[in-house]
Amino acid sequence: MQIKKGFECDLFSVSAATPGEGIKLNGIPVCLENVAKEDSRIDLMYKGTRVFIAEHILAPLKLLGIEDAIVVGKEKEWDFARPVHRFAYSVNMKTGSIFGPSDGRHCYELLEVEGVYESKESQRYYTVPSPVVYEKPGLGSIEILPSAPCTGMQFSITAGKITVKARVYVTCKQNDKELLDKILKSRTPAVCGLDSDEPMWHAIGDFTADLCGIGKLTDAVVNAEVGFDYHALTIGSLRKLSEIEKGGH
């Protein structure tokens, strides 16, 4: 899928980017090098500009199969009941630097706009060259295994006694609308805890944002045991993958 024409939603605007340009949030290229915070959320920072909760806009973009986009935040009012708003204010960032609705869901408005996308399925393929295992004491573990082209991202994410499994695509095929709704309209663990299926479905979206949006993976098998700060696992595994590809261990 690619963006045919620009559009605006309540909290952000999206416009087409040059093919191969990738995704930019408030001018920040989405890449591993620009990750400034990875715990219960992802912040990106580049040349003094910072964006908060990047995963909540990246998840719908990637699940729609979008490779290139220019996104600008439009949030206009501070909500100091939200910790991220207080932090953004304290470091002199604007309200538009914060992505995602206040109820803790992803930017699902991307699913509801019409006439702005055109079907152009990417054949790009990127998986891990060998199994990547990353553990962080007290936070959990993640294992990423190679997978063949067009097999998608196969997730199995566990928190305590709850496990959610899903296969999603960021290239080759389109995801079922019912599955997209289930993922993108589920609330973050920071809002509803980890004691039900809902936050685990949200985590599927976050993992897609991190591993496919920031890490550019298209096909892999991902098994993870997580707590609240699971972004430390996804980004940690991507950094380990980067070291492997550079010839490290």
DAWOQUI-V696096 format. One record per residue. RES is the residue in three letters. PHI is phi in whole degrees, 0 to 359 (NA if undefined). PSI is psi in degrees with one decimal (999 if undefined). NEAR is the number of other C-alpha atoms within 8 Angstrom. Layout:
# DAWOQUI-V696096
{{RES:PHI:PSI:NEAR} {RES:PHI:PSI:NEAR}}
This chain:
# DAWOQUI-V696096
{{MET:NA:142.1:12} {GLN:223:162.2:12} {ILE:277:123.5:13} {LYS:274:-40.1:9} {LYS:210:153.0:8} {GLY:291:158.4:10} {PHE:205:164.7:8} {GLU:236:140.6:7} {CYS:243:-177.9:7} {ASP:299:-40.5:6} {LEU:252:-3.6:11} {PHE:196:162.5:13} {SER:239:151.2:12} {VAL:229:134.0:11} {SER:226:161.2:11} {ALA:291:149.5:12} {ALA:240:161.9:10} {THR:298:135.0:7} {PRO:307:128.8:7} {GLY:93:-7.7:6} {GLU:285:-25.1:8} {GLY:84:-165.7:12} {ILE:256:135.0:12} {LYS:236:133.7:11} {LEU:248:113.7:13} {ASN:51:38.4:11} {GLY:86:-4.8:8} {ILE:270:119.9:12} {PRO:296:133.0:10} {VAL:278:107.8:12} {CYS:201:164.1:9} {LEU:299:-36.8:10} {GLU:296:-22.6:4} {ASN:262:7.1:11} {VAL:287:122.3:11} {ALA:253:-16.9:8} {LYS:205:132.9:8} {GLU:215:97.6:12} {ASP:214:-98.7:10} {SER:275:-5.6:10} {ARG:207:170.7:12} {ILE:246:125.3:14} {ASP:247:143.5:13} {LEU:244:147.4:14} {MET:216:138.3:12} {TYR:203:122.7:9} {LYS:51:44.6:4} {GLY:85:-6.5:5} {THR:259:137.3:9} {ARG:231:141.8:11} {VAL:237:148.2:13} {PHE:244:145.2:13} {ILE:57:47.6:12} {ALA:301:-30.7:14} {GLU:296:-23.9:12} {HIS:283:-16.4:14} {ILE:259:-31.9:12} {LEU:292:-35.9:11} {ALA:302:-54.3:15} {PRO:295:-36.3:16} {LEU:301:-48.6:11} {LYS:289:-37.8:14} {LEU:290:-20.4:14} {LEU:274:-4.4:10} {GLY:82:20.7:14} {ILE:274:126.6:12} {GLU:261:-30.8:12} {ASP:228:128.8:14} {ALA:195:148.5:14} {ILE:247:116.9:13} {VAL:243:134.6:13} {VAL:233:127.1:11} {GLY:288:144.4:14} {LYS:233:7.0:10} {GLU:307:131.1:12} {LYS:250:-21.3:6} {GLU:239:141.6:5} {TRP:284:141.6:6} {ASP:233:89.3:7} {PHE:287:-0.9:7} {ALA:287:-18.9:6} {ARG:265:124.6:8} {PRO:305:-38.0:7} {VAL:294:-32.6:8} {HIS:292:-41.6:13} {ARG:297:-41.7:11} {PHE:293:-45.1:8} {ALA:301:-41.8:14} {TYR:297:-39.7:10} {SER:292:-23.5:7} {VAL:253:19.9:6} {ASN:64:30.6:6} {MET:268:159.2:10} {LYS:271:164.8:8} {THR:301:-32.2:14} {GLY:291:-3.3:12} {SER:276:-5.6:13} {ILE:254:125.3:15} {PHE:253:147.8:16} {GLY:104:140.4:12} {PRO:292:159.2:9} {SER:291:-17.1:6} {ASP:279:0.8:6} {GLY:88:11.1:11} {ARG:265:170.4:15} {HIS:286:173.4:17} {CYS:283:70.4:12} {TYR:290:-9.7:11} {GLU:304:-25.2:7} {LEU:299:-24.6:8} {LEU:282:-18.9:6} {GLU:257:-9.0:6} {VAL:279:146.4:7} {GLU:236:150.2:5} {GLY:76:13.8:6} {VAL:246:-11.2:10} {TYR:249:153.5:10} {GLU:227:145.0:9} {SER:286:120.2:6} {LYS:207:89.4:6} {GLU:286:126.4:9} {SER:284:141.8:8} {GLN:257:10.7:6} {ARG:299:139.5:6} {TYR:226:127.4:10} {TYR:209:120.6:9} {THR:228:176.5:11} {VAL:284:144.3:13} {PRO:288:-23.4:5} {SER:201:165.6:6} {PRO:304:135.7:9} {VAL:245:120.0:11} {VAL:241:128.1:9} {TYR:225:130.1:11} {GLU:233:147.2:9} {LYS:224:117.3:9} {PRO:308:129.6:5} {GLY:84:-13.1:4} {LEU:248:-25.1:13} {GLY:124:-160.5:13} {SER:210:158.1:12} {ILE:218:141.3:14} {GLU:232:128.0:11} {ILE:241:122.8:12} {LEU:246:149.2:11} {PRO:297:153.1:12} {SER:212:153.6:11} {ALA:288:161.2:8} {PRO:303:142.0:9} {CYS:64:20.8:11} {THR:267:-9.7:10} {GLY:79:-175.0:14} {MET:264:116.7:14} {GLN:254:107.7:13} {PHE:256:140.7:12} {SER:224:107.2:11} {ILE:241:128.0:15} {THR:239:135.4:12} {ALA:227:111.5:11} {GLY:64:-121.4:5} {LYS:264:3.3:5} {ILE:253:127.8:10} {THR:234:133.0:10} {VAL:239:134.2:11} {LYS:238:141.6:8} {ALA:201:149.3:8} {ARG:246:124.8:8} {VAL:233:159.6:9} {TYR:239:139.2:16} {VAL:244:-8.7:15} {THR:218:171.8:14} {CYS:72:-48.8:9} {LYS:226:160.8:8} {GLN:263:147.5:9} {ASN:276:148.5:10} {ASP:296:136.4:6} {LYS:301:-38.7:6} {GLU:297:-39.6:6} {LEU:293:-42.1:8} {LEU:299:-43.3:10} {ASP:299:-42.7:10} {LYS:298:-40.5:9} {ILE:284:-52.2:12} {LEU:280:-18.0:14} {LYS:258:6.0:10} {SER:275:147.9:14} {ARG:271:154.3:13} {THR:293:151.0:12} {PRO:303:-27.8:11} {ALA:297:-22.7:8} {VAL:261:-41.4:8} {CYS:241:10.6:8} {GLY:77:-168.7:9} {LEU:238:24.2:11} {ASP:259:16.4:5} {SER:211:175.0:8} {ASP:291:-31.5:10} {GLU:307:-53.5:8} {PRO:294:-24.0:14} {MET:286:-33.9:16} {TRP:292:-38.1:12} {HIS:301:-40.7:17} {ALA:298:-32.8:11} {ILE:302:-43.1:12} {GLY:295:-43.2:14} {ASP:296:-42.3:11} {PHE:297:-38.9:11} {THR:296:-43.4:13} {ALA:302:-46.6:15} {ASP:288:-53.9:14} {LEU:284:-31.7:13} {CYS:257:-33.6:13} {GLY:279:-51.3:14} {ILE:276:-41.6:10} {GLY:269:-13.4:10} {LYS:72:8.4:8} {LEU:297:147.1:12} {THR:242:-30.7:16} {ASP:216:125.6:17} {ALA:188:160.2:16} {VAL:256:125.3:11} {VAL:236:121.1:13} {ASN:242:130.5:10} {ALA:214:144.8:11} {GLU:244:123.0:11} {VAL:229:163.5:12} {GLY:237:-155.3:9} {PHE:294:-36.8:10} {ASP:265:50.7:12} {TYR:288:-14.1:12} {HIS:295:-24.8:13} {ALA:297:-30.2:12} {LEU:283:-46.2:15} {THR:296:-47.1:12} {ILE:290:-37.4:12} {GLY:300:-40.5:9} {SER:292:-35.5:12} {LEU:293:-37.9:11} {ARG:293:-38.0:9} {LYS:294:-41.3:11} {LEU:300:-42.4:10} {SER:300:-40.8:8} {GLU:295:-41.4:10} {ILE:299:-44.2:9} {GLU:290:-23.3:7} {LYS:273:-0.5:6} {GLY:100:8.6:6} {GLY:275:-161.3:6} {HIS:232:999:5}}
